[in-house]
């Protein structure tokens, strides 16, 4: 006859077999594709070209090759135009778009304004490109012409890098906010504010602020806002790098001057949107060159810290070092840098944000270690290394709660060194301290690892034995007495004899708190002293 357990197992197997059979019947392994959607009859609406230009206009003519165009499609992409309309025209074929609204762009291109032109074979008419004059002198416009597939793949790569960079910064922003809510550390709130501003700067620089549609209210003022954010970011970056460099501890005067300079940059950022166009352009150059010099100065500071074997230099150097090759390329090969400058700056900025986040995380770790050390010092007896009275009472509260939840026994023992004052008077207080340390070590060895030993003050100790009956406590104390018999030999003091009086008490259902348990153990210990010392007394059961 099958048992109930066997019948249940058989029933489960029968159900599983039925489910598998049903799945096989309905096509569990069917690999037909899933097709969704319906045919459309709508024609993609083309954006009307309003030729909205915000300043001086640049007109480029991309001439046909010798012998005219081949008849193959030609992709044209214009990048790093931060405002105004971009026009791409060949004959009557006109394509236009604005980096301030991604809905006006050709959906085949995301990192810039692009179009695919198909000139007739032998046609010699040039492709005409028009856009606003460069608003940021060190961020040069890029015009690419060529086969559509490679240019589209490069455009996808650019867009992916931009999305990835801003995603990293946003992830660090969320992480900093969570850390702030968990720790209430102001440094994390400051970092979150800086990361949010940097994410906005990245969005404006890369054009992501207008994708898939404009989500920042800066239309027509993207360039001044971009420069203002850059100025503010330079100030915040200087402050963050100052914290990483350790200058605040070593050179307070230099730190104060640099801090006020950083605050000044942040304050200046507020007036940038109201400056003339020429002033904004000049300021953008000054900000970038100043930022390069700032990174160089901090790199030198980091190298000096590393040569002096100070740990604060490594992360500082790691944070600024990606910007140094960018500065070198800007000086030596600006044409080559211009092709990927936006992506290089976004990646380097995301890396700097990551290193600053690591610095904050390490700082939080140090604060936690210091807090744990202070807590340990507050709960540890300096002489014996045992938990002190405060820690013992907290532990006892927890053990009593656990014993009541699990319905297991709990026993405590008060132990007092007999005639300790005489030991101090005869052998000196230094010997008394050595005796207490020796007793503490003996207590650790005599009791179980699960037991908790503490020094309650003076020559009095407390042992907490979770899950143990009073008889087990008496056995452990007997082992302790045996280990103390040769204390004179162990300490090299002739005639030294140490004994203990102990009181044992068990937790009872009628105990409302730990006070009753402690009183019974204390009374039992004094009963042992009155009974002649060097003995153990067990408290009577609680009375209702």
KOLLOPA-826711 format. One record per residue (C-alpha): residue in three letters; x, y, z. Coordinates in steps of 0.2 Angstrom, whole numbers, plus 5000, padded with zeros to 4 digits. Example, Ala and Ser with C-alpha at 12.3 -4.5 7.8 and 13.67 -1.06 7.14 Angstrom:
('ALA' (5062 4978 5039))
('SER' (5068 4995 5036))
! end
This chain:
('UNK' (5000 5000 5000))
('UNK' (5007 5017 4996))
('UNK' (5010 5030 5009))
('UNK' (5002 5047 5009))
('UNK' (5019 5055 5003))
('UNK' (5021 5042 4989))
('UNK' (5003 5045 4983))
('UNK' (5007 5064 4983))
('UNK' (5023 5061 4973))
('UNK' (5013 5050 4960))
('UNK' (5000 5063 4958))
('UNK' (5013 5077 4955))
('UNK' (5021 5066 4942))
('UNK' (5005 5063 4933))
('UNK' (5001 5082 4933))
('UNK' (5018 5086 4925))
('UNK' (5016 5072 4912))
('UNK' (4999 5079 4907))
('UNK' (5006 5097 4906))
('UNK' (5020 5091 4895))
('UNK' (5009 5081 4884))
('UNK' (4997 5096 4882))
('UNK' (5012 5108 4878))
('UNK' (5017 5095 4864))
('UNK' (5000 5095 4857))
('UNK' (4998 5114 4855))
('UNK' (5016 5116 4848))
('UNK' (5028 5118 4862))
('UNK' (5042 5117 4849))
('UNK' (5034 5127 4835))
('UNK' (5047 5138 4827))
('UNK' (5036 5149 4816))
('UNK' (5040 5167 4816))
('UNK' (5028 5180 4824))
('UNK' (5023 5193 4813))
('UNK' (5015 5209 4819))
('UNK' (5009 5226 4812))
('UNK' (4998 5231 4797))
('UNK' (5003 5238 4780))
('UNK' (5003 5257 4780))
('UNK' (4996 5269 4766))
('UNK' (5003 5285 4774))
('UNK' (5018 5294 4766))
('UNK' (5031 5300 4778))
('UNK' (5029 5319 4780))
('UNK' (5044 5329 4775))
('UNK' (5048 5344 4786))
('UNK' (5046 5361 4778))
('UNK' (5062 5370 4776))
('UNK' (5060 5387 4785))
('UNK' (5079 5391 4784))
('UNK' (5079 5398 4802))
('UNK' (5097 5404 4804))
('UNK' (5103 5412 4821))
('UNK' (5118 5421 4814))
('UNK' (5130 5422 4800))
('UNK' (5127 5408 4787))
('UNK' (5140 5397 4779))
('UNK' (5137 5390 4762))
('UNK' (5148 5375 4756))
('UNK' (5148 5367 4738))
('UNK' (5153 5349 4737))
('UNK' (5158 5348 4719))
('UNK' (5155 5333 4708))
('UNK' (5170 5321 4704))
('UNK' (5178 5323 4687))
('UNK' (5166 5317 4674))
('UNK' (5151 5320 4685))
('UNK' (5142 5310 4698))
('UNK' (5142 5291 4695))
('UNK' (5123 5289 4698))
('UNK' (5127 5280 4715))
('UNK' (5118 5287 4731))
('UNK' (5128 5300 4741))
('UNK' (5126 5302 4759))
('UNK' (5129 5319 4767))
('UNK' (5130 5322 4785))
('UNK' (5133 5339 4795))
('UNK' (5138 5338 4813))
('UNK' (5143 5349 4827))
('UNK' (5130 5363 4822))
('UNK' (5122 5367 4839))
('UNK' (5109 5379 4833))
('UNK' (5100 5385 4817))
('UNK' (5094 5376 4802))
('UNK' (5105 5364 4791))
('UNK' (5101 5364 4772))
('UNK' (5107 5350 4760))
('UNK' (5102 5353 4742))
('UNK' (5106 5346 4725))
('UNK' (5096 5353 4711))
('UNK' (5078 5353 4716))
('UNK' (5081 5340 4730))
('UNK' (5081 5349 4746))
('UNK' (5083 5342 4764))
('UNK' (5084 5352 4779))
('UNK' (5084 5349 4798))
('UNK' (5088 5357 4814))
('UNK' (5098 5350 4828))
('UNK' (5086 5358 4840))
('UNK' (5072 5346 4835))
('UNK' (5076 5328 4831))
('UNK' (5059 5326 4822))
('UNK' (5066 5337 4808))
('UNK' (5080 5325 4805))
('UNK' (5082 5311 4792))
('UNK' (5078 5295 4802))
('UNK' (5093 5287 4795))
('UNK' (5105 5299 4804))
('UNK' (5105 5303 4823))
('UNK' (5122 5311 4827))
('UNK' (5119 5325 4814))
('UNK' (5108 5332 4800))
('UNK' (5110 5320 4785))
('UNK' (5102 5316 4769))
('UNK' (5105 5303 4755))
('UNK' (5106 5312 4738))
('UNK' (5105 5302 4721))
('UNK' (5112 5313 4707))
('UNK' (5110 5307 4690))
('UNK' (5125 5299 4681))
('UNK' (5135 5312 4673))
('UNK' (5127 5327 4682))
('UNK' (5140 5340 4687))
('UNK' (5130 5351 4698))
('UNK' (5137 5352 4716))
('UNK' (5129 5347 4732))
('UNK' (5126 5363 4742))
('UNK' (5126 5363 4761))
('UNK' (5122 5377 4772))
('UNK' (5122 5380 4790))
('UNK' (5125 5393 4804))
('UNK' (5142 5399 4807))
('UNK' (5152 5391 4821))
('UNK' (5146 5397 4837))
('UNK' (5159 5388 4847))
('UNK' (5176 5391 4839))
('UNK' (5185 5375 4846))
('UNK' (5170 5364 4841))
('UNK' (5172 5364 4822))
('UNK' (5157 5358 4811))
('UNK' (5160 5342 4802))
('UNK' (5153 5338 4784))
('UNK' (5154 5320 4778))
('UNK' (5151 5314 4760))
('UNK' (5152 5297 4754))
('UNK' (5144 5280 4752))
('UNK' (5128 5279 4763))
('UNK' (5132 5262 4772))
('UNK' (5149 5266 4780))
('UNK' (5143 5284 4785))
('UNK' (5127 5277 4793))
('UNK' (5137 5264 4802))
('UNK' (5148 5278 4809))
('UNK' (5133 5288 4813))
('UNK' (5126 5273 4823))
('UNK' (5142 5271 4832))
('UNK' (5143 5290 4837))
('UNK' (5125 5289 4843))
('UNK' (5128 5273 4853))
('UNK' (5144 5281 4862))
('UNK' (5134 5297 4866))
('UNK' (5119 5286 4873))
('UNK' (5131 5275 4883))
('UNK' (5141 5290 4890))
('UNK' (5125 5299 4897))
('UNK' (5118 5283 4903))
('UNK' (5134 5280 4914))
('UNK' (5132 5298 4921))
('UNK' (5113 5295 4925))
('UNK' (5117 5279 4933))
('UNK' (5130 5287 4944))
('UNK' (5117 5301 4948))
('UNK' (5104 5288 4954))
('UNK' (5117 5279 4964))
('UNK' (5123 5295 4973))
('UNK' (5105 5299 4977))
('UNK' (5102 5282 4984))
('UNK' (5118 5284 4994))
('UNK' (5113 5301 5001))
('UNK' (5096 5294 5006))
('UNK' (5104 5280 5015))
('UNK' (5118 5290 5023))
('UNK' (5113 5308 5023))
('UNK' (5130 5312 5018))
('UNK' (5130 5330 5010))
('UNK' (5144 5325 4999))
('UNK' (5133 5313 4989))
('UNK' (5120 5326 4987))
('UNK' (5133 5338 4980))
('UNK' (5139 5324 4968))
('UNK' (5121 5321 4963))
('UNK' (5119 5339 4959))
('UNK' (5135 5340 4949))
('UNK' (5131 5324 4940))
('UNK' (5114 5331 4935))
('UNK' (5122 5347 4928))
('UNK' (5135 5336 4918))
('UNK' (5121 5325 4911))
('UNK' (5112 5341 4905))
('UNK' (5129 5347 4897))
('UNK' (5131 5330 4889))
('UNK' (5114 5331 4882))
('UNK' (5116 5348 4875))
('UNK' (5133 5344 4867))
('UNK' (5127 5328 4859))
('UNK' (5110 5334 4853))
('UNK' (5101 5321 4864))
('UNK' (5092 5335 4872))
('UNK' (5081 5336 4856))
('UNK' (5079 5317 4854))
('UNK' (5066 5310 4851))
('UNK' (5059 5327 4853))
('UNK' (5065 5343 4863))
('UNK' (5063 5340 4881))
('UNK' (5073 5355 4888))
('UNK' (5066 5372 4886))
('UNK' (5081 5380 4878))
('UNK' (5076 5381 4860))
('UNK' (5086 5396 4852))
('UNK' (5097 5397 4867))
('UNK' (5106 5380 4866))
('UNK' (5123 5387 4864))
('UNK' (5123 5400 4878))
('UNK' (5116 5387 4890))
('UNK' (5129 5375 4884))
('UNK' (5143 5387 4888))
('UNK' (5135 5392 4905))
('UNK' (5134 5373 4910))
('UNK' (5152 5371 4904))
('UNK' (5157 5386 4915))
('UNK' (5148 5379 4930))
('UNK' (5155 5361 4927))
('UNK' (5172 5368 4927))
('UNK' (5170 5376 4944))
('UNK' (5162 5360 4951))
('UNK' (5175 5349 4943))
('UNK' (5188 5360 4951))
('UNK' (5180 5358 4968))
('UNK' (5178 5339 4966))
('UNK' (5197 5337 4961))
('UNK' (5202 5348 4975))
('UNK' (5194 5335 4987))
('UNK' (5203 5321 4978))
('UNK' (5219 5330 4978))
('UNK' (5221 5332 4997))
('UNK' (5226 5350 4996))
('UNK' (5213 5355 5009))
('UNK' (5223 5346 5022))
('UNK' (5241 5351 5016))
('UNK' (5239 5368 5009))
('UNK' (5223 5377 5017))
('UNK' (5227 5394 5009))
('UNK' (5229 5387 4992))
('UNK' (5213 5377 4994))
('UNK' (5203 5392 5000))
('UNK' (5209 5403 4985))
('UNK' (5205 5389 4973))
('UNK' (5188 5385 4981))
('UNK' (5183 5404 4980))
('UNK' (5189 5403 4961))
('UNK' (5178 5388 4958))
('UNK' (5163 5397 4966))
('UNK' (5166 5412 4956))
('UNK' (5165 5401 4940))
('UNK' (5149 5394 4945))
('UNK' (5142 5412 4949))
('UNK' (5148 5418 4932))
('UNK' (5138 5404 4923))
('UNK' (5122 5413 4928))
('UNK' (5125 5428 4917))
('UNK' (5132 5419 4901))
('UNK' (5115 5417 4893))
('UNK' (5113 5436 4892))
('UNK' (5131 5439 4885))
('UNK' (5133 5444 4866))
('UNK' (5137 5430 4854))
('UNK' (5155 5435 4852))
('UNK' (5158 5436 4871))
('UNK' (5150 5418 4872))
('UNK' (5162 5412 4859))
('UNK' (5177 5419 4867))
('UNK' (5171 5413 4884))
('UNK' (5169 5395 4877))
('UNK' (5187 5395 4871))
('UNK' (5194 5402 4888))
('UNK' (5184 5389 4897))
('UNK' (5191 5374 4887))
('UNK' (5209 5380 4888))
('UNK' (5207 5384 4906))
('UNK' (5200 5367 4909))
('UNK' (5215 5359 4900))
('UNK' (5227 5368 4911))
('UNK' (5217 5363 4927))
('UNK' (5218 5345 4922))
('UNK' (5237 5347 4919))
('UNK' (5239 5355 4936))
('UNK' (5230 5341 4945))
('UNK' (5239 5328 4935))
('UNK' (5256 5335 4941))
('UNK' (5248 5336 4959))
('UNK' (5243 5318 4958))
('UNK' (5260 5312 4951))
('UNK' (5268 5322 4966))
('UNK' (5257 5313 4978))
('UNK' (5261 5296 4970))
('UNK' (5280 5299 4972))
('UNK' (5277 5303 4990))
('UNK' (5267 5287 4991))
('UNK' (5251 5295 4996))
('UNK' (5235 5285 4991))
('UNK' (5225 5301 4986))
('UNK' (5235 5303 4970))
('UNK' (5230 5287 4960))
('UNK' (5211 5291 4958))
('UNK' (5215 5310 4955))
('UNK' (5227 5305 4941))
('UNK' (5215 5292 4934))
('UNK' (5201 5305 4933))
('UNK' (5210 5319 4923))
('UNK' (5222 5309 4912))
('UNK' (5209 5306 4898))
('UNK' (5208 5324 4895))
('UNK' (5227 5326 4893))
('UNK' (5227 5317 4876))
('UNK' (5212 5327 4870))
('UNK' (5222 5343 4875))
('UNK' (5237 5337 4865))
('UNK' (5227 5333 4850))
('UNK' (5218 5350 4851))
('UNK' (5235 5358 4850))
('UNK' (5244 5347 4837))
('UNK' (5230 5339 4826))
('UNK' (5214 5349 4828))
('UNK' (5207 5342 4812))
('UNK' (5208 5324 4817))
('UNK' (5201 5328 4835))
('UNK' (5186 5337 4827))
('UNK' (5180 5321 4820))
('UNK' (5177 5313 4837))
('UNK' (5179 5327 4849))
('UNK' (5161 5326 4855))
('UNK' (5162 5308 4859))
('UNK' (5179 5309 4866))
('UNK' (5174 5323 4879))
('UNK' (5158 5313 4883))
('UNK' (5168 5297 4887))
('UNK' (5181 5306 4896))
('UNK' (5168 5316 4907))
('UNK' (5159 5300 4911))
('UNK' (5176 5292 4916))
('UNK' (5179 5307 4927))
('UNK' (5162 5306 4935))
('UNK' (5165 5287 4938))
('UNK' (5182 5291 4947))
('UNK' (5173 5304 4958))
('UNK' (5160 5292 4962))
('UNK' (5173 5279 4967))
('UNK' (5181 5292 4978))
('UNK' (5165 5296 4987))
('UNK' (5162 5277 4989))
('UNK' (5180 5275 4997))
('UNK' (5176 5290 5008))
('UNK' (5160 5281 5014))
('UNK' (5169 5266 5017))
('UNK' (5182 5275 5028))
('UNK' (5168 5284 5037))
('UNK' (5160 5267 5041))
('UNK' (5176 5259 5047))
('UNK' (5179 5274 5058))
('UNK' (5161 5273 5065))
('UNK' (5163 5254 5068))
('UNK' (5180 5257 5077))
('UNK' (5172 5271 5088))
('UNK' (5157 5259 5092))
('UNK' (5169 5245 5096))
('UNK' (5179 5257 5107))
('UNK' (5163 5262 5116))
('UNK' (5158 5244 5119))
('UNK' (5175 5237 5123))
('UNK' (5184 5236 5140))
('UNK' (5201 5244 5137))
('UNK' (5210 5233 5150))
('UNK' (5204 5215 5145))
('UNK' (5198 5218 5127))
('UNK' (5181 5210 5133))
('UNK' (5164 5219 5129))
('UNK' (5160 5231 5143))
('UNK' (5145 5233 5154))
('UNK' (5135 5243 5140))
('UNK' (5138 5230 5127))
('UNK' (5134 5216 5139))
('UNK' (5117 5223 5143))
('UNK' (5113 5226 5125))
('UNK' (5118 5208 5121))
('UNK' (5108 5201 5135))
('UNK' (5093 5210 5129))
('UNK' (5095 5202 5112))
('UNK' (5098 5185 5120))
('UNK' (5082 5186 5131))
('UNK' (5072 5191 5116))
('UNK' (5079 5177 5105))
('UNK' (5076 5164 5119))
('UNK' (5058 5169 5121))
('UNK' (5055 5168 5102))
('UNK' (5063 5151 5100))
('UNK' (5057 5144 5117))
('UNK' (5075 5139 5122))
('UNK' (5084 5141 5139))
('UNK' (5095 5155 5143))
('UNK' (5107 5155 5158))
('UNK' (5119 5169 5165))
('UNK' (5133 5169 5177))
('UNK' (5140 5183 5188))
('UNK' (5158 5179 5192))
('UNK' (5169 5189 5205))
('UNK' (5187 5188 5208))
('UNK' (5189 5184 5227))
('UNK' (5199 5196 5238))
('UNK' (5205 5206 5223))
('UNK' (5208 5221 5234))
('UNK' (5221 5210 5244))
('UNK' (5229 5206 5227))
('UNK' (5231 5224 5223))
('UNK' (5238 5228 5241))
('UNK' (5250 5214 5242))
('UNK' (5256 5212 5224))
('UNK' (5252 5230 5217))
('UNK' (5240 5237 5204))
('UNK' (5250 5231 5189))
('UNK' (5249 5213 5195))
('UNK' (5230 5216 5198))
('UNK' (5228 5222 5180))
('UNK' (5238 5206 5174))
('UNK' (5227 5195 5184))
('UNK' (5211 5203 5176))
('UNK' (5218 5200 5159))
('UNK' (5223 5182 5163))
('UNK' (5205 5179 5170))
('UNK' (5198 5186 5154))
('UNK' (5208 5175 5143))
('UNK' (5203 5160 5154))
('UNK' (5185 5164 5153))
('UNK' (5186 5164 5134))
('UNK' (5194 5147 5134))
('UNK' (5182 5140 5147))
('UNK' (5166 5144 5139))
('UNK' (5159 5140 5122))
('UNK' (5161 5151 5106))
('UNK' (5142 5154 5106))
('UNK' (5143 5161 5124))
('UNK' (5146 5179 5127))
('UNK' (5159 5185 5140))
('UNK' (5160 5203 5147))
('UNK' (5168 5213 5160))
('UNK' (5155 5222 5171))
('UNK' (5167 5233 5180))
('UNK' (5181 5231 5193))
('UNK' (5184 5212 5196))
('UNK' (5166 5207 5191))
('UNK' (5162 5197 5175))
('UNK' (5146 5191 5166))
('UNK' (5144 5176 5156))
('UNK' (5129 5174 5145))
('UNK' (5125 5156 5139))
('UNK' (5111 5155 5126))
('UNK' (5103 5138 5125))
('UNK' (5111 5132 5141))
('UNK' (5104 5126 5157))
('UNK' (5112 5131 5174))
('UNK' (5121 5114 5176))
('UNK' (5130 5118 5160))
('UNK' (5136 5135 5167))
('UNK' (5142 5126 5183))
('UNK' (5152 5114 5173))
('UNK' (5160 5128 5163))
('UNK' (5164 5138 5179))
('UNK' (5172 5122 5186))
('UNK' (5183 5121 5171))
('UNK' (5188 5139 5173))
('UNK' (5193 5136 5191))
('UNK' (5205 5122 5186))
('UNK' (5213 5134 5173))
('UNK' (5216 5147 5187))
('UNK' (5225 5135 5199))
('UNK' (5242 5138 5191))
('UNK' (5240 5157 5188))
('UNK' (5254 5161 5200))
('UNK' (5266 5151 5189))
('UNK' (5259 5158 5173))
('UNK' (5262 5176 5179))
('UNK' (5278 5172 5188))
('UNK' (5272 5178 5204))
('UNK' (5276 5167 5219))
('UNK' (5261 5164 5232))
('UNK' (5248 5171 5220))
('UNK' (5231 5162 5221))
('UNK' (5216 5167 5212))
('UNK' (5198 5160 5216))
('UNK' (5181 5165 5209))
('UNK' (5164 5166 5217))
('UNK' (5150 5164 5205))
('UNK' (5131 5166 5204))
('UNK' (5120 5157 5191))
('UNK' (5103 5161 5186))
('UNK' (5091 5155 5172))
('UNK' (5078 5164 5162))
('UNK' (5060 5161 5168))
('UNK' (5044 5164 5159))
('UNK' (5039 5176 5173))
('UNK' (5054 5187 5170))
('UNK' (5047 5204 5163))
('UNK' (5064 5210 5159))
('UNK' (5083 5207 5161))
('UNK' (5083 5216 5178))
('UNK' (5075 5201 5187))
('UNK' (5087 5189 5179))
('UNK' (5102 5200 5183))
('UNK' (5096 5202 5201))
('UNK' (5095 5183 5204))
('UNK' (5112 5180 5197))
('UNK' (5120 5194 5208))
('UNK' (5111 5188 5224))
('UNK' (5117 5170 5220))
('UNK' (5135 5177 5218))
('UNK' (5135 5186 5235))
('UNK' (5127 5170 5243))
('UNK' (5143 5161 5236))
('UNK' (5154 5174 5244))
('UNK' (5145 5173 5261))
('UNK' (5146 5154 5259))
('UNK' (5165 5154 5260))
('UNK' (5170 5160 5242))
('UNK' (5178 5149 5228))
('UNK' (5161 5141 5225))
('UNK' (5146 5143 5213))
('UNK' (5128 5146 5219))
('UNK' (5112 5144 5208))
('UNK' (5098 5156 5210))
('UNK' (5081 5148 5215))
('UNK' (5067 5149 5202))
('UNK' (5057 5165 5200))
('UNK' (5041 5167 5211))
('UNK' (5025 5174 5203))
! end
